[in-house]
Amino acid sequence: MSYFQDSPEWQWLFSKAVNWDDILPHYISQYPTPEGLANEDEVKKNCLEILTVLDDWAEKKIAPRAPFLDQHGSGHIENGMTIPNEYLQELYREAAEIGLLGVVGSRDYGAMDLPIFINMMAFAFVSRGCLASSSQLNFFSATIDMLERFCSKEDCARLIPLIVAGKLSGSMTLTESDAGSDIGALTTRAVRTSDGSYRLSGNKIFITNAGGGLSFALARTEGAPSGIKGISLFLVEQTIKVNGVDTQNYRVLSQEKKLGMRGSFTCSVAFENSVASLIGKENEGLPLMFHLMNQSRIGVGTQAIGIMEACLQFVKGYAQERVQFGRPLMELPLFRHNFHSWETELNAFRAFFVDSLNTFSIYHRLDLKRRQTGDLNADESKKLKDALSTVKLRTPLIKYYGAELAVDLSKKSIQALGGYGLMEDYPVERWHRDSFGPLLYEGTSQIQSLMVTKDLVKGILKNPREFFASMIPSAGFSLSAEQRDYSNLRKRFFRGLTRMIVKETGWVNESKIDKLLVHSEEICEGLSYLETLKVLADHAAADDSRRLLFQDYQKLIQPRLAGILESWK
Ligand SMILES: Cc1cc2nc3c(=O)[nH]c(=O)nc-3n(C[C@H](O)[C@H](O)[C@H](O)COP(=O)(O)OP(=O)(O)OC[C@H]3O[C@@H](n4cnc5c(N)ncnc54)[C@H](O)[C@@H]3O)c2cc1C
């Protein structure tokens, strides 16, 4: 048995919270078997088997290797290339063998073409085993996705089979020493040549898996406008053929020594007249890169779940054995109460996350179809539009809430072990150190909060009536008790928010927007709780067995929401 199979939460979510009926029709026609097309039950069964195998692998192979990766790091740099150490090489080999690297991606290129939510769930399991490993592996599937979505069929046919086989991967190459959160400040230059390709020059820092072989890099072409309006996206291959000879095209210069996630490469990179091909059009690169960033932000949700599950599973076992005051810690009322709160919040976040994967999967599939064929029927176009608006709202909430919660619960897990929590003999201190990675990359919590608040302001300015109608659910007789509770809390929150906006800005007055942005983190925090509660209310309405989780989570967040409203008065 595995964690996934043993966990009533995962089992309930997998069978009841995934909208199989909505998602699978978008995949099923691509899913031939020797007998013809598979039916939905077969696909579901297949997904369950794959997840069980991946979960087992994470527990038996990935987790035992994690302390070694933490101790020895990811590998070294030689002649501008990263050389993964034996532990990472073993990881890649196993990942390719077991099929993780090809969960997503077309069957034409040797991948399995399963729904993206299977990939995301699998990454939660991998993250429970080892966060650094999940970061490294993520750049295989994410690269396949970028190639299929934005690059030519020739590039896909040439590169994706190598990725599925574990021989090639990629990196997202944005950050520079003076351009971190402020990505519009980047200065890497791209010069167009007579053959239509480009030459990139500039230095990047903090790049995960920088030596994977492919780089999706942001740069500025000649004469590009300043700021984010002048950013273009390029595919840069680390090794290219020059006159038939393999030649290095960019160099990895050094790797960082880090507090956590030591088994993952975080490197500086030098582009020196590096040959690059433009993806999309000049100055229109950022929205394309946002596809990868947003997917990685949802990936942070998988990492957060992984860390929290690892921590709480360990703490539970420890607290059942460790005796103080004549009883195991878990039988001491205060300890048990605290642990229950931590479990409640993890279970709530996981449910929120899995529910969000439903719309993300629809968006992911239909957006790919739109880009590849330009041909969506009216029903598909509407589904894509609806899915996109939910994905847009929830992606920064998942990143913000998941990352903050993982840091918090891993800190509490150290406390739960007392002095032993600080000792390297126990893995909890490593999980806490690792938890700072997801907190910082893919845009910090402050950047997520600002995005949420700015989107909120845009919505209000565009059409206040429609905006508030969309944000505040209408009361209905058909609502369950939990849905009514949720609806009332949400109304109270938005009433407080509206009053605060009026107090700070007179109304949404763009010249006074800074006064509103100061409250971004509170807005993001509050919306994270409310969106999570909404999912739990819907689950409780569908299944009585979920009512307790709703009630416990409501108890947990009510005082926090009240605190936010109080601070706005
Ligand atoms: C382990 C790791 C892996 C990474 N991997 C990659 C990668 O693969 N590719 C890549 O391109 N980058 C990567 N990064 C870089 C990462 O994306 C940046 O570190 C991050 O975006 C923050 O930028 P910065 O470090 O320059 O901090 P800064 O932008 O200098 O921010 C410093 C602080 O100021 C806050 N801040 C910034 N702007 C505002 C604002 N407007 N209002 C309020 N507060 C603000 C931030 O929240 C932060 O707390 C990685 C980083 C780490 C730690």
PDBQT file of the ligand as one rigid body, heavy atoms in Angstrom, charges set to zero:
ROOT
HETATM    1  C1  LIG A 601      15.578  28.259  -5.537  1.00  0.00    +0.000 C 
HETATM    2  C2  LIG A 601      15.282  29.295  -6.577  1.00  0.00    +0.000 A 
HETATM    3  C3  LIG A 601      15.058  28.895  -7.888  1.00  0.00    +0.000 A 
HETATM    4  C4  LIG A 601      14.788  29.841  -8.875  1.00  0.00    +0.000 A 
HETATM    5  N1  LIG A 601      14.591  29.416 -10.176  1.00  0.00    +0.000 NA
HETATM    6  C5  LIG A 601      14.435  30.343 -11.160  1.00  0.00    +0.000 A 
HETATM    7  C6  LIG A 601      14.327  29.931 -12.527  1.00  0.00    +0.000 A 
HETATM    8  O1  LIG A 601      14.312  28.746 -12.841  1.00  0.00    +0.000 OA
HETATM    9  N2  LIG A 601      14.241  30.891 -13.479  1.00  0.00    +0.000 N 
HETATM   10  C7  LIG A 601      14.248  32.218 -13.177  1.00  0.00    +0.000 A 
HETATM   11  O2  LIG A 601      14.180  33.029 -14.095  1.00  0.00    +0.000 OA
HETATM   12  N3  LIG A 601      14.323  32.643 -11.886  1.00  0.00    +0.000 NA
HETATM   13  C8  LIG A 601      14.428  31.742 -10.869  1.00  0.00    +0.000 A 
HETATM   14  N4  LIG A 601      14.523  32.150  -9.562  1.00  0.00    +0.000 N 
HETATM   15  C9  LIG A 601      14.487  33.571  -9.265  1.00  0.00    +0.000 C 
HETATM   16  C10 LIG A 601      13.178  34.007  -8.612  1.00  0.00    +0.000 C 
HETATM   17  O3  LIG A 601      12.137  33.965  -9.539  1.00  0.00    +0.000 OA
HETATM   18  C11 LIG A 601      13.415  35.399  -8.016  1.00  0.00    +0.000 C 
HETATM   19  O4  LIG A 601      14.330  35.238  -6.947  1.00  0.00    +0.000 OA
HETATM   20  C12 LIG A 601      12.134  36.047  -7.536  1.00  0.00    +0.000 C 
HETATM   21  O5  LIG A 601      11.337  36.382  -8.635  1.00  0.00    +0.000 OA
HETATM   22  C13 LIG A 601      12.398  37.301  -6.714  1.00  0.00    +0.000 C 
HETATM   23  O6  LIG A 601      13.300  38.160  -7.329  1.00  0.00    +0.000 OA
HETATM   24  P1  LIG A 601      14.545  38.715  -6.510  1.00  0.00    +0.000 P 
HETATM   25  O7  LIG A 601      15.237  37.546  -5.886  1.00  0.00    +0.000 OA
HETATM   26  O8  LIG A 601      15.344  39.581  -7.381  1.00  0.00    +0.000 OA
HETATM   27  O9  LIG A 601      13.918  39.574  -5.323  1.00  0.00    +0.000 OA
HETATM   28  P2  LIG A 601      13.407  41.091  -5.416  1.00  0.00    +0.000 P 
HETATM   29  O10 LIG A 601      12.607  41.278  -6.639  1.00  0.00    +0.000 OA
HETATM   30  O11 LIG A 601      14.553  41.988  -5.195  1.00  0.00    +0.000 OA
HETATM   31  O12 LIG A 601      12.437  41.138  -4.168  1.00  0.00    +0.000 OA
HETATM   32  C14 LIG A 601      12.915  41.304  -2.821  1.00  0.00    +0.000 C 
HETATM   33  C15 LIG A 601      11.712  41.443  -1.893  1.00  0.00    +0.000 C 
HETATM   34  O13 LIG A 601      10.940  42.588  -2.265  1.00  0.00    +0.000 OA
HETATM   35  C16 LIG A 601       9.605  42.229  -2.476  1.00  0.00    +0.000 C 
HETATM   36  N5  LIG A 601       9.045  43.017  -3.566  1.00  0.00    +0.000 N 
HETATM   37  C17 LIG A 601       9.497  43.145  -4.832  1.00  0.00    +0.000 A 
HETATM   38  N6  LIG A 601       8.693  43.950  -5.542  1.00  0.00    +0.000 NA
HETATM   39  C18 LIG A 601       7.708  44.341  -4.704  1.00  0.00    +0.000 A 
HETATM   40  C19 LIG A 601       6.575  45.202  -4.825  1.00  0.00    +0.000 A 
HETATM   41  N7  LIG A 601       6.262  45.786  -5.974  1.00  0.00    +0.000 N 
HETATM   42  N8  LIG A 601       5.810  45.422  -3.730  1.00  0.00    +0.000 NA
HETATM   43  C20 LIG A 601       6.078  44.804  -2.563  1.00  0.00    +0.000 A 
HETATM   44  N9  LIG A 601       7.137  43.982  -2.390  1.00  0.00    +0.000 NA
HETATM   45  C21 LIG A 601       7.934  43.757  -3.446  1.00  0.00    +0.000 A 
HETATM   46  C22 LIG A 601       9.633  40.747  -2.843  1.00  0.00    +0.000 C 
HETATM   47  O14 LIG A 601       8.382  40.129  -2.540  1.00  0.00    +0.000 OA
HETATM   48  C23 LIG A 601      10.760  40.251  -1.961  1.00  0.00    +0.000 C 
HETATM   49  O15 LIG A 601      10.246  39.979  -0.677  1.00  0.00    +0.000 OA
HETATM   50  C24 LIG A 601      14.743  31.219  -8.549  1.00  0.00    +0.000 A 
HETATM   51  C25 LIG A 601      14.942  31.607  -7.217  1.00  0.00    +0.000 A 
HETATM   52  C26 LIG A 601      15.189  30.670  -6.241  1.00  0.00    +0.000 A 
HETATM   53  C27 LIG A 601      15.378  31.122  -4.821  1.00  0.00    +0.000 C 
ENDROOT
TORSDOF 0
